[in-house]
């Protein structure tokens, strides 16, 4: 008999099923407690999940978000156009990896799915030198352009 030893770190990282479970959670929260409760939940989530990134944004380090998005989309194996200047980070995607996977598995994204962008990243930027703007969003595909821009004034 041959014995193999494997660790979780030996496996390729994929969290696509997270999108389905997050979609189900958001649907549950909206049905049981209302959309305002979903917004509250996503703000709490953002404050905890992005705590270190927010601290770096407070230090005027937009490059931290650039690195974060490069890593996340590489792990997702998803194409995205990312550009950064001294004052602005732009993300453009032809489709959302989460929405695409949810649909691929035969589910529909919740109507409030856009909140996984607007509420989460809006909260991330709250109180920092940057603001978050979603300039367009396709509900069917999640195609969108997102901007993290230095606040004026």
C-alpha positions, -999 to 999 in steps of 0.1 A, spaced: 0 0 0 12 35 -9 4 64 14 -1 99 0 1 130 21 -18 161 10 -25 194 26 -52 218 17 -25 242 5 -16 216 -22 -49 221 -39 -57 248 -64 -76 277 -47 -111 281 -61 -139 298 -42 -165 299 -69 -191 280 -47 -187 309 -23 -206 330 -48 -236 307 -47 -237 305 -9 -233 343 -7 -261 347 -31 -283 323 -10 -274 342 22 -283 375 7 -316 362 -6 -324 348 29 -315 381 46 -337 401 22 -366 378 25 -365 374 63 -353 409 74 -355 432 44 -330 449 20 -318 474 47 -306 444 68 -286 432 38 -270 465 35 -261 465 72 -247 429 69 -225 438 39 -212 469 56 -202 448 86 -187 423 64 -167 449 45 -154 465 78 -140 432 90 -129 417 57 -112 448 44 -99 462 77 -62 461 67 -68 474 32 -89 503 47 -60 511 71 -37 513 41 -61 535 21 -61 558 51 -24 561 45 -30 571 9 -20 537 -5 -42 530 -35 -16 505 -47 -29 481 -20 -62 478 -38 -44 474 -71 -25 444 -57 -56 430 -40 -76 430 -73 -48 416 -93 -45 387 -69 -82 381 -66 -89 380 -103 -59 359 -110 -72 334 -84 -106 336 -100 -89 330 -134 -110 359 -147 -101 385 -172 -103 421 -160 -87 454 -172 -71 472 -143 -55 506 -147 -40 528 -119 -28 563 -118 -17 584 -88 -53 594 -81 -75 566 -95 -79 528 -99 -102 516 -127 -115 481 -130 -134 470 -162 -148 435 -166 -169 421 -194 -188 399 -169 -187 392 -131 -171 359 -121 -197 355 -94 -228 361 -115 -213 340 -143 -208 310 -120 -242 314 -103 -259 313 -137 -236 285 -150 -249 264 -120 -286 271 -129 -293 298 -103 -303 334 -106 -284 361 -88 -304 381 -63 -316 415 -76 -294 431 -50 -262 413 -62 -248 447 -72 -245 455 -35 -216 430 -33 -198 458 -51 -214 491 -42 -220 485 -5 -188 465 2 -165 489 -17 -184 520 -7 -179 510 30 -142 502 23 -137 538 11 -158 554 38 -136 578 58 -106 574 35 -92 598 9 -109 577 -18 -144 573 -31 -159 543 -49 -180 547 -80 -198 521 -101 -201 538 -135 -222 511 -151 -234 476 -143 -252 450 -164 -276 430 -141 -275 400 -165 -238 395 -167 -222 418 -141 -202 436 -167 -192 468 -151 -167 496 -147 -156 504 -111 -136 534 -101 -117 541 -68 -109 578 -71 -93 604 -48 -119 626 -33 -120 662 -45 -116 688 -18 
